[in-house]
Amino acid sequence: MSLAPAIRPVLPLWAAVVTSLVGGAVLDAAYPDIGWWPLAFVGVAFALVSLIGRSVGGALLVGLAFGASFYLIHIVWITRYLGVIPWFALAGVETLFIALGSVLLTLSYRWFPRIWPSRWANLVGLPVLVGGIWTLREQIMGSWPYTGFPWGRLGMSQSESPLAHIVSWVGVSGLTFLMVVFTAAVIEWLRAGRLRDVRSAVPAAVAAVLLVAVPAFPTTDVGTWRVGAVQGNGPSAYFDEREPYEVLNAQIEASQPILEDDLDVLVWPEGGIGYDPLQDAATAAALDGLSERADAPLIVNAATERGDDVFNTSILWTAENGAEQVHDKANPVPMGEYVPDRWFYEAIVPDLIGLIQREYTPGSNPPYFDVDGIGVGLAICFDVIYDDVIWEGARDGAEIYVLQTNNADFRDTDENLQQLAFARMRAVETGRAVVNLSTVGTSQIIDPSGVTLESLPTDTAGAMVLDVPLRTGLTGAVVVGPAVQAILGWGSLAAITALGVVVTVLSRRSPVRTTTAPTPEGAGAGR
């Protein structure tokens, strides 16, 4: 067996860098607040075309351009309170991951055709490998360092598209994979230069059918639950000035119009209390009175202390028993809710790190409440972006999700709309209704298909009351999602490693051929 010739770049290096810069910005436009979801495919195409035929150094440069363009735009909301240093730091780390993953994508385009140069191998196998490597990169970014930052996952761009239902079968990672496979397959079809050959378009067409034609995974309707959800719009941001109990009183006041309704549960957002009801008698008494008047249990949230540890805690509260059940946030935000390796970062930016006084401890209790026989899945703020938190709640028996958040630190930015998109995707993924409740907005009740049933305007105190559908039965995503991630992640890593070994061995056995595969007329040779 001998190696086929190496392929040339589709674009000269300068054009690839420009294309990547444009591609990152285009990809960001697929997410809220712009939310033009088809642009996700365009952004991916720009990224992939720029990497074909590159050297390792060229791939790093192109990947840096793409990653910086995307993340500096996508998470600019970080500057709302914290300034440019955290923005550049986080975007820089994510950009580095994008660049390193781009090298693996380039190696996929370099190695796969050299071992399997046939047209069908490149139309089918190469897009699958490219999709797997892209997904592997997302998974690493979403889990490391510390708890990772799975904020810009490609699949999450489709929260309001006709493709969202795919996540109910294979999860967000599976949707990311299929989107990249489709895009890469179209690129290979165009590169093959046989546009009139219908058979060459079959792989891309199959991927398109899988994305569009498969219906949502079914779950079982088991009735409704009358939910009251209150957005108090109190001064709940980190740097807001406030009087004692002002946040709590804002929530109580906004709850007044619905207390006479026949509620099954009353829900408040993250940060809607201000004091620890497990320690503060006045807060506990206020919650007792509210639960008694509403004649319903409360789901509230507060920072709670147990021993030397502080937790970000959701609490099921009743007038009879106080705190009946608690769930502590599983993934406190690094540099936001705690400072890992504080000694190191304080040596670099002591004033900024000094602002973060409270150190939240990761919780280990289930993201689930049993409320009078109704299973409620939970995710506190950014925990909504972690698959395992959502899947655990469903497996524990959740029939509905309550997602509590405090977006007050990011008023007037895209952050709350991006997080709302995650909530919508979780509804579709699990086949469950979601009550996504913020202190200041955006708050919505979303049905299992992702449709908004009720909402509150931002920066406004108000309440929603709705008979929310309950569902049982586990979707494919919940059942096979971990396996999908393992296969796509570890399988892709194993595949690219095996390719590298084979290419290395064959290169030592046979002379290097300098002939290059055909490229579009006028393409440069810069790498």
Secondary structure, DSSP 8 states (H G I E B T S, - for coil): ---------SS-HHHHHHHHHHHHHHHHTTSTTT--TTHHHHHHHHHHHHHTT--HHHHHHHHHHHHHHHHHHHTGGGHHHH-HHHHHHHHHHHHHHHHHHHHHHHHHHHHHHHH--SHHIIIIIHHHHHHHHHHHHHHHHTT-STT--TTS-GGGGGTTSTTGGGHHHHHHHHHHHHHHHHHHHHHHHHHHT-TT-GGGGHHHHHHHHHHHTS-----EEEEEEEEEEEE---S-STT----TTHHHHHHHHHHGGGTTS--SEEE--TT-SSS-TTT-HHHHHHHHHHHHHHTS-EEEEEEEEETTEEEEEEEEEETTTEEEEEEE-SS--BTTTB-TTHHHHHHH-HHHHHT----B----S-SEEEETTEEEEEEEGGGGG-HHHHHHHHHHT-SEEEEEE--GGGTTSSHHHHHHHHHHHHHHHHT-EEEEEESSS-EEEE-TTS-EEEEE-TT--EEEEEEEEEEES--HHHHHHHHHHHHHHHHHHHHHHHHHHHHHHHHHHS----------TT-----
